[in-house]
């Protein structure tokens, strides 16, 4: 018998049993005749008791011991899959010796564990700032840049930093409200325009100052430009300056653009200005910098992109299928709106989403039956992935809040 001491527990296995598995660690220990090679396979050797000592987990070795006796490697549900695989790799035993059911369950648990660890790592990276306070040590104006970085990026570092974070969200809301009010007919008079322009100027000055402070406090200009939030900040302030540039160009060549001022709504310059002004709506994305809910929503969309793409594929298939059916049923009806399959796409889309605006409706009994099937399919289709997305969103939101509290 070969005496084996694993973590303080003694096991005895016959040499002839171990010799049946010569590629395993204990099989080599039983077959080797060179004492030096045997010592390389174990952690220690007790001469008095003739025991080979292994500093490994004795609880898992019970399953290894059972494998040598029975030839079958059993896997229990309560064991950590990573630890178990690490142990059997140390003993040189392949997972193929386990039963197929045990192997499937172990691989599923390993996949779940790897996915869980991957999500945890990505969640931590979601809250991790691009810079850290230690990166400014020994750099030009390092102390000053670190102070600016704490003010802008770390709202929990001091009271002024928290005030700046609140002001940032406040100016975003003020900017969105101002852009909304500028479209109201009563605010298009001279006084209203003046107030809106002054409000826009104040918001643009604040956003520009905030962007420049982030740029100054960045330790890597390349990483700063690659950051998504910094790109959003840049998009938030560019429309204001582009608008000023276009207006100055317009004023500089008054005679050439005389007609543009009269029909600005249909002119190319007027359309460009409207598009630039519309880009200010992206300022609302700045709230995601200080909003855990928006971050959790964005993270959920990135993690569940396969389910979302699958849902969009099913919707597209439903739109094409039911638009073809409703057209084949309704196209002979006088005065019908379903004159072609592309014309029926809108009806199929609003019916699948169960919104049903009622602007286009079938007139025949067969058409209404097709509409009923389409709406029923839409209810089933929308009900399947919504619960998955909501559960994942709730889970990610709770984890993000927990990470924020721990930090």
Secondary structure, 3 states (H helix, E strand, C coil): CEEEEECCEEEEECHHHHCCCCCCHHHHHHHCCCHHHHHHHCCEEECCCCEEEECCCHHHHHHHHHHHHHCCECCCCCCCHHHHHHHHHHHCCCHHHECHHHHHHHHHHHHHHHHHHHHHHHHHHHHCCCCCHHHHCCCCCHHHHHHHHHHHHCCCCCHHHHHHHHHHHHHHHHHHHHHHHCCCHHHCCHHHHHHHHHHHHHHHHHHHHHHHHHHHCCCCHHHHHHCHHHHHHHHHHHHHHHHHHHHHHHHHCCCCCHHHHHCCCCCHHHHHHHHHHHHHHHHHHHHHHCCHHHHHHHHHHHHCHHHHHHHHHHHHHHHHHHHHHHHHHHCCCCCCCCCCHHHHHHHHHHHHCCCCCCCCCCCCHHHHHHHHHHHHHHHHHHHHHHHHHHHHHHHHHHHHHHHHHHC
